[in-house]
Amino acid sequence: MVSEKWIHTKKYTGIVRNENGWWYIRSGKVDFGYTGVASNRNGWWRIEKGKVNFDFDGIAENTNGKWYIRGGKVDFDFSGNVLWENKKYIVKNGFVQD
């Protein structure tokens, strides 16, 4: 766990947990404007308005591409076809193939 003191003094960027949930921190502060996929030591997560959405099941993206997410976490063990928002995706090891 990253200490709150370290987050503020070191301008931390990443995902941390507090009593209100899991949050995406950018430069030491919650980034409420961020929606996408970000990682920490526990995996890659769906972030919506700065908060991890553990209920998300579907396709989401970040700068590395599009990912299949189940329970808010990229499912690197999944390979197969996914229908998401009326579009069919081919997924290999959690990564959406073009």
Steps between C-alpha positions, in 0.01 A plus 500: 500500500628845408502737797292816479805707598700354211216571254498871586874555535615295201228602253392136464312378191315166523210324672455502877233396748349695785184463711288628207627260233781463246610819322717607208756751627690731263775722638387442858127569456192303395445560129119519480531578129665167413301217346688208348719207605787534747715256692641432843674197651164316519412531131357731236173669593206687345504856633195727468526861612802412711353197679546128430170352377500140625158443336622570145482213250587584140757668277703802610818662377816683595808609305603134458176404321163346580450241773239249613403575858305279739416614852688824441829323424668414168454125454837394358387134512209556258519428129189488283227713347323779687189691396519851648268787408380318186853437373685169493857497632763229477699482822828321564639490855281797593619717211257596223637404159463744211 
